[in-house]
Amino acid sequence: MGIEVTEEAGEVLRRSLELGNVGPGGGIRLRAARGLGGGMDVQVELADGPGHGETSFDAHGVTIFLDPEVAAAYPDAVVAVEPQHETIVVRPAETTSG
């Protein structure tokens, strides 16, 4: 399945790119970062272009640059908006049974 971006998250990311004055060729980077508890966190940041080894894809008019560590850790993930604080979160995709 890969990484899915909700429409609402796409809107927030487009607005962030505008406010951050990111030019053509830029987008949003999903980067792996070591968490305080020893696990991995996903950092969402503005980017002028892809970094070394990153893959890119388009979602809702936003170019997403994907760190290979994030792709390996979250092969089926959803980029969504956490409604209370309108922050972007990356979480495992929910699987449905049946």
C-alpha positions, 0 to 999 in steps of 0.5 A: 500500500505505501504511505497515504496522505489524507486530504486534510493533511494535504491541505495543511501541508500545502498551507505550510509550504506557502507560509514557508515560501518553499519554491518550485521543486520543494516539498515536505520531508518525512525524516526519521529521528531517534526518540527519547525513549530509544524508538523512532519518531517521524519529523515532518519538515519543509524541504527545498528538494530530496535528500540523499536516498530519499524517494518522492511522491505526489499527494494532494498537490504536495511533493513528499520526500520520504526518508528510507528509514521511515519507509522501512519502519512504516511500510503502510502508514497514514499522514494525517492531521491530529485534530486537537492541535492541527499537527501532522502525524504519521501513524500505521495504517489501520487494517480492516478485517473481513 
